[in-house]
Amino acid sequence: MHDEPPVLTAVSSAARQLFTLLRCIAFASKAHVTLSEDGLKFSVSEASLMEASAFLDKSLFTTFSFRAPPIPSPSADSDEEDATPPLTFHISLTALLETLQILGLTDPNTLRPPWARDSPYPTSTAFSHNVLGMNNLCRITYDAPGAPLSVILTEASIRTSCDLTTYEPEYTDDIPFDRQSLAFKTIMRGSWLYDAIVELSSTSPDSLTMYAKMVRGKPFFALSSTGTLGSARVEFNNQPPKSSFRATAANNHVDAPPANLLETFQLSDESTVLRQSYKYGYIQKAARAMSVASKVSVRVDTQGVLSMQFMIEVEPAAGGGTSKVSFVDFRFVPLVEEEDEAGDEGETFMQNGDEADGYDAF
């Protein structure tokens, strides 16, 4: 009997790409992995109140081969439910990330002295590995259901192998999000959302409240928080550059220049104000994805579930090529709030500017 080929064989010439994407969802120690002919999906969740997933598309790999295991013939002694071998499993996400950064393959700054890590100037020389064509390789294989996930890293003449134990998948329902019934949607730069979340953290908040409304026919979007150290509010509107971004907090005022912060803005009912709150600690766990994303699509469905989809441009492998786009998704369950006397936020800030088209992928 000849050996069956592995279920999955994927080779990447840049482990840094994989590391960048997976680190965005590294708030949990274990990840649920789903294999398919389109790529690998890594999912994590916390208390069924938030979940995140990173999809490693097959286009990120120089070689990608997927072979679904054969379906055994059902017998009288076997349940029909067990006829299809699972292509999902759990692994230690912490161990996988540690493996991907062995030998400094994922972060060139680790090879630079501390005083040079923040320097904008490249450190490549004529004898650097990326110039000489000695790119690092990351090979991921999965032989069969129940087998370990094998990761082999190669840099020059150094080869490191690691077998990650796979576990039976724990069945958890995905947080339901109705894409066909959206109450709100906007697209903006990921760095702007990241700056807003960092600004709001100064009050040590427990929750974050999101506001969206139309003010005199112009879009208005705001985030506010209240904590033990005070309250803060960040407003996004497409005004002229002098006041297009404003963050207010106790004894704190920040202005930034760019106009047209909201690239796309949609409200299902423009005559009302969308007001929804979420646990700040959960939103903050998406900060790493915000900091590396070029764009973020913020969507709220009619049930209040928040979806943040981050578009991340990963660097090409050494030796050329163009950057590739990948997506990381977060979902958050809303908080149930009691009626309070909080008024509508942002009445005084009007919007000017043209609408911008969003991305089809969003």
C-alpha angles and dihedrals in degrees: 000000000000122000117264117237115253120272091234135021118172127169124191126186092207120048088183090073092057093043093051092054098042094046088062090069098036095118089105128056097222130047132201109230124203120189123205140153089264097056144279124310120201117194132184132178141184126212090330087280099097136017137179136193136190120199119208101202118210088242088072089066127072088213125025125172124172124182118180110223115250117266109239118229111261116248133197091256096051129075116241090232090066094053095095115064111230119251092193130084144152125252136175104269090192091057092047093052091048089051093051092055097048111131091011092281093145103045121041090192090071088067092054126082115260094252091054101045094090094044115119091213119098119245098205117125134186087270098048117121093241091054095045091050096246095135120178116250130210117197120190121189135175112188103190142330108300094021121119121263105250121211120187120186121194127187118170103309095340117101125185124186127194130178113202116204114238121216134202108274116256109229112235129162116242115243102262114243120178108213090181094057108049123168094187141006134176136163125210141148114294092226092058092054089046091053090050094051091048091049092052092050090073090082095052091236128195096202140023121217122206123206128189127173145140114254112196090333094312126109121253127186126179140173121203137178138183124203144155091285098049139278134297138187132194119198128198119197136148098244126140112293096264093071107010094119125035132171120187128190138145105312090342132110126169128184125188125185113228119108128206093041093167107066093182127014126182131169122182090213113027093186094067137057119246109220120173133157132210136181107274094213090062094047089050090059088068091057094100091056090047092053095055100034121102092202136013128199112208114197134172121191125211091268091057097251109150121220123190115187115189122203108209124188108211119205119254120249117270110278100051141291131124128284117266130221122235133172134228118191130203127185127192132192112226125243118248106239132195120231111273139174095256110136129212113292124230103019092147099055116083126194132233129174142079125288117254126213118247129224119274089224088063 
